[in-house]
Amino acid sequence: MDRDKILLTPGPLTTTLRTKLAMLRDWGSWDADFNAVTAGLRRSLLQIVQGTDSHVVVPLQGSGTFSVEAAVATVVPRDGHVLVLDNGAYCKRAARLTTMMGRRCSVLAFDEAQPVSADALDDKLQSDASISHVVLIHCETGAGVLNPLQAVAEVCEKHGKGLIVDAMSSFGALEIDARKTRFDALVAASGKCLEGVPGMGFVFIRKAVLDACAGNSQSLAMDLHDQYVYMEKTTQWRFTPPTHVVVALAEAVRQFEEEGGQPARLERYTANYEVLVQGMAALGFKPFLDPAVQAPIIVTFHAPDHPAYQFKAFYEAAKRHGFILYPGKLTQIETFRVGCIGAIGPDEMRQAVQAVGLAMREMGIPCTD
Ligand SMILES: *Cc1c(COP(=O)(O)O)cnc(C)c1O
């Protein structure tokens, strides 16, 4: 069959037909029509975080990691000292890119099954005054843990430290309000909970720190301050924009607004999550995380403890039934992940559970159901 598989991954995600159709046109990067799309998109993004007064938003070409790297390079001075709160794979990636950007980097390590601790951060900032910035991953997509953004932001504010938030897998689905939560930079991307296609990220930068960002970046392409200044001056992107991605994201954001914005999206993803976890439980699958620390974004399940289980075969079988799953990202135990995000609802999740049941049967692994 030529029908697209449903993507139950942390991006790219399943998109609507409207979003896909928006890509069927060519746009000139210098053209006023395209630049109006960029300007409207930036206004909408700022409204999503209530950040119109306090922040600017700077889009950047590339996958989400490009924008995390750009945020660190732009916001942290070259002699800055970054503390990464680490409870998973994306935290480790942030620490690695910080070091590669030539910034001094320290890591405060936590269990990957638990949120990071704002109290531990408080102690750390008390004992090490050299730390200038903190990096937090809002939803650690590795295991699916929700980290305490508000509490971490309050501790950073109390100590007068900068905060860089990777909100890649939470933005649009979980509440983030720039009027309540103080951050210097917050990073997200087109192909996650806004349900656009992958290819660009965007970084909210607090106006109060923007001027001081000039000249921090040692990379030309990653310099968000330069991108911002150029965009304000010319209305254009500095270098070739991903035009089809931009118009698809603008169309996806229109649908996001029509659906009811962030609260509606959270409601749909929560419904997806509940159908998934209940259906999988009936098949005998256990989530890795305590539900109290789980974001309704992506769920890590323990792999079946059966000699016939092999992720590759399981993946292929689920794919034959129309669903693309995701491997686990934990180092110690065998797991797999199922995303709850994208242009899908509880019906697709019920079908996904059925596909998992069929895959198990085909592999000869007994299921409870
Ligand atoms: C998806 C994601 C990223 C970006 O990954 P890319 O593969 O570069 O798009 C970064 N951080 C988190 C938490 C993510 O979920």
The ligand as an ORCA input file, in Angstrom:
! r2SCAN-3c Opt
* xyz 0 1
  C      14.156     16.293     18.985
  C      14.945     16.894     20.084
  C      16.101     17.663     19.821
  C      16.606     17.930     18.431
  O      16.954     16.814     17.746
  P      17.244     16.918     16.182
  O      17.463     15.498     15.803
  O      18.440     17.749     16.011
  O      16.037     17.530     15.556
  C      16.745     18.257     20.878
  N      16.321     18.108     22.124
  C      15.233     17.374     22.427
  C      14.804     17.267     23.856
  C      14.511     16.742     21.422
  O      13.409     16.018     21.720
*
